[in-house]
Amino acid sequence: MAPTLTRMDARPIPERAGEIRGCMVVRNDHCRRLGVERFLVVDNGSDDGTLDFLLAQADLHVFSSTDGFAANSMGMAWVNELLDAFADDHWVLIVDADELFIYPRYEQIRLADLCRFLDTTEARGLFSLMLDMYSDRPVGESIHTPGQALVGTCAYFDRGPYRTMAVSQFPYTRIYGGVRDRLFRQVLQGRYHSPTVSKIPLIKWRAGTRYLASTHHVTPLPLSALAGGLLHFKFLQDFHERAVVEVGRGEHHSGAHEYTAYLELLQADPRFNLMSPASVRFEDSAQLVRLGLMQTSEAYERFANALA
């Protein structure tokens, strides 16, 4: 059954060759700074003013659905339909509202230039590692002020370990590790595996392409030798409240067992802190390349140096 999406805005979506588009299931100024020019956003029944905010943004096209998130393949059925309709032959960035996409030398190289480089290599996707970010304070005291950089609030991530598992869906691998892996080992003790932290968020879409499980897996396409990153900001002051809500909704993977684990941890220690010997303060993209968490290439460095 085709997903049910209702168009909420009346702005035209022009066909502009080379325009980079973004797709989110929920404002992301970080994406704008990188160079995303037009956003396709799915609002899944927000009741907190989000829809009004989205409709006021000139570069957003808003679609609404009150259908279940889980029943639509964790939102991917909506994403696939929108990208077929509005992103054929465009580079598109698919991120969640709590993710910031980065890549080698993103501080100097705009996303359009990265995509231009990828086109020269005939790549159509960029594999990326998700880094769960957290603060050096108890999670409930990790207070983020609107307008402040998220990485200023949650500046730390786990340098490792990260482990790879072979799977049957493209790109035939999943990566596990980081702080959530630590939490799952501590709380769930093998009852469930920790969340996958590998994704393919940047892709040159062709109609008929399909994301298969979030953006962890996609129908086969040529991947770049480069690897990017996703800074993931889940552990903020409202984390406990969100965990309670998501356990109640039960819309996330496997009946929201991830959020059930978080609630167990919070009940055991409401002031739990995520810092450990594996914690590293985020510096820049070069740091992640040095740590082996992102990947560059000689050709890309020559390209970037010529632009700089």
N, C-alpha and C positions, 0 to 999 in steps of 0.2 A: 504494500500500500504506500502511495506517495505521501511524504510528509505534508502536513497542513501548515502553510505559512501565509500570513496576511501582510500585504505591503502597507506600511503605516505612513510613508512620506510620499510626496508627489514630485520630488526633484528628478529631473531627467538624468539618466546614466548614459553619457555619451560614449561612443566607441572611439577611444583614443589609443592608438597603437603605442605600446611601451609604457602605458600608465601602470604603476604598481598599485595593487589593490590589497586590502586587508579584510579578513573575515574573522569575526568574533561572535561567540555565543554569550552574550549579555545584552570609554573615552581613553584614549591611550595616547597621551602627548608624546611619550617616548617613540612610538611608531611614527608620529608626525615628524619628529625631529630627524629620524632616520631617512624619511622621504616617502612614506606611504601617502598616496595622494587621494585615495577614496576608500571608504570603509563600508562593508556590508555587515550589518550587525543583527543578530537574532536576539530579541527580548523574549524570555521564556516566563511571561506572567509576572514581571516585577510589579511590586505594589509600594515601592519606597521612593517614587519620583524619578527613577532611572529612565523610564520611557520618555517623560517630558524633557529631561536633560538631553537624551539622544536626539530627539526630534529637533532640538534647537541648534544642533551642530551642522554647519553648512556642508561638510564633507562626508556626512554619514547618510546611508540609506538604511532604513530600519524596517525589519520584518518581525512579525510577532507570531508566536504560537503558544497556545495553552496546553498543547499535547505534552505527554510525559517525556522528560529528558532521557530516561532509560529506554523507553519504547522507541525512541528515535536514535538508537545506537550511540547513546551518550552525546547527542547533538550532531553527530557526523552525518546523519541523513539530511538534516537541514543544510549543513555546510556543503555537501556534495551537490545538492540541488541548486543552491545559489551560485556556486562556482561554475557549474555547467551553463547556467543562464547568463552570467554577467562577467566571467573571468576567463573565457576561452582564449588561449594564447597570450595570457597576461601572467607575469610573475605575481604571486599572491602570498601574503604572509598570514598564516592562521595561528592565532595565539589566544590563550585564555586571558581574562581580565587581570589576573594576578601574575602574568608572565611578561618579562622584558626580553626581547630577542637581541642578541649581540653576535658578533662575528669578529675574526681577526682584523684589528685596526678600525673597528667601527667608529672610534673617536674621530678619525680623519676621513674615512671613506664612506660616502653616502650609499644608501642601499641601491639606488639606481646604478651606481658605478659597480658595485658588487655584482648585480644582476647582469650588467653588460659584460663583465669578466666571465661569469658563468656561461653566458651565451657563446663566448669564443671557445669554450671547452666542450660545448654541446651538452653540458649537464643540465638537468631539469629539476634537481632537488638538492637540498643541503641538510645533511644529517647533523643533529645537534644534541648536546648533553644538557639535561636540566639540572641546575644547581639549586637546591633548596637553601634559601637565605634565612638567616635568623640573627637576633641581637645577642649581646652579652648579658642581657638582663632576663629575668623570668618572662616567659611568653606573655603573660597577662599584663606585664608592665612595658611591653614593647609598643609604645604609643606612637602611632604615625600621625603627623600633622599634615593635613591637605596642603599641597604646594611644595612640600619638602620632598627631596629625592628619596625614593624607597630604599636605595642602597645606603642612605644616611641613617635610616632607622634600623635596617637589618643588614649589617655589613659583613657577616661571616658565612662561610660555607665549609663543608667537609672536603678536604683535599683528596680523600679516598678512605677506604678502598672502594673501587668500582669493579664490578665483575660482569662478564658477558655471557649470555646464554643463547645458543642456537635455537631458532624457531622456524616454523614452516612458512610464515608470511614475510613478504619483502619488507625491510631489507635483510631478512633472514637472521636477525639478531635483536636481542633486547639487552639493555644495560640496567643493572640494579646497583644500588649503593647510596652513599650519602647519609644525611641525618635521619631521613625517614626509615632507611634500612636499619640504622641503630635502634630507633624507636620500636620497630616491628620485632626485632630480635629480643628486645627488653620486655615488651608487653605480650606479644602474641606467641613467642617461643615456638615458632615453626608451624603454627596453625594456618597461616597464610603467608605467601611470599610478599615482600614489600613492593610498593608501586614501581612501575617501569619509569626510568628516568632518561630514556632516549626517545627522540621525536624527529620528524621531518617537517618542520614548520614553514619552510620557504620552498615553494614549488612553482614551476612554470606549468600552469594548468592546461590540460587539453580535455575537451569535452569527452566524457566517458571514463576519465581517471576517477578512482575511488579511494578515499580514505577508508580503512577497514576497521581500525580500533583506535579511537581518538586520532591523533596524528602520529601514533607510534608505528603504524603500518599503512602501506599504500600499495596500489597496484604497481607492478614493476616499472621503473623508469631509471634513466642514467643519473647516478649520484655524483656530486662533485668530490674531488679529493680533499677539498677543504672540509672543516667541521666547525659549526657554530656552537652557540650556547643559549640557554634560556634561564635567566635568573628568575626564580620562582619565590613569590612572597606570600606564603601561606600563614606564617607564624607571627601574627600581629595581635593587638590587644583584644580584638573581638573573636579570637580563635575558639575559645570555649563556647561562646554563643553559637558560632557557626557549626561547630561539631554537634551540638545538641540539635540544631535545626536539621542538619543533614542526616543524622541518625533517624530522626522522626520521619523525614521524607522518604528515606530508603531508595533514592533514585540513582545513587552512585554504584559503581561496580560491586557485584556480589553482595547486594543488600547493604552497601555503605559500611563494610567491615573495617575499612581504613579509619573512618570517623569513630566507629565503635572502639577501636584500639586507642585513639586519642582520648576518648572520654575515660577509659580505664586509667590511663596515665594521669589525667587531670584529677580524677577522684583520689588516686593514690598520693598525689603531690600537686596541689593547686598552684604552687610556685615553682614548678619544674623549669630548669634552665637547660638549654640545648648545647652549651659549650662543652668541648671535650678536647683531648690532645690532638684530634684530627682537625680542629677548627683553624681556619685561616681567614684573615681579613681581606676582603676583595680590594684589589688595586686597579687593574685595567685588563684589557684584552691580552696584552703581552704576557702578563702573569699567568693567565689561563693556558696560553700556548706553552710557556715554560713548564707548567705542571702536567702537560699532556692532556688537558681537558678540552682544548680546542686545537684545531689543526690548520696550519697554513701551508704554503708551497713556495718554491723559488719563483715560479711564474707569477703567482699572485703578489709576492713581495716586490718583484720588478714592476708590475702593473701599479701597485700602490705607491711605490717610490716615484714613479713617473708622474702620477697625479699630484703627489705632495710637493 
